[in-house]
């Protein structure tokens, strides 16, 4: 579980909280933000994975709601080719970072 700042009750920037389909809050670590064909995608790792998400990352499209405040929303991706392309970029960055 992500630790919150006791004084401000803020979650660190590398952790975001999203709601699942059932309305439950789920914390994710932001692993990377990847730009593909002019669109940003975020690669997330669940901090408390369940049987379905164990060992898997979640890839969502980033959409800016308000340019002035920088407020963003995250959208599920239905296109398998886009998910694969984003994951391939993410995997290549990891290999480069860790020299694999």
Beta strands, then each sheet from edge to edge (+ up, - down):
strand 1: 15-19
strand 2: 25-36
strand 3: 39-46
strand 4: 57-66
strand 5: 71-75
sheet 1: 1+ 2- 3+ 4- 5+
end
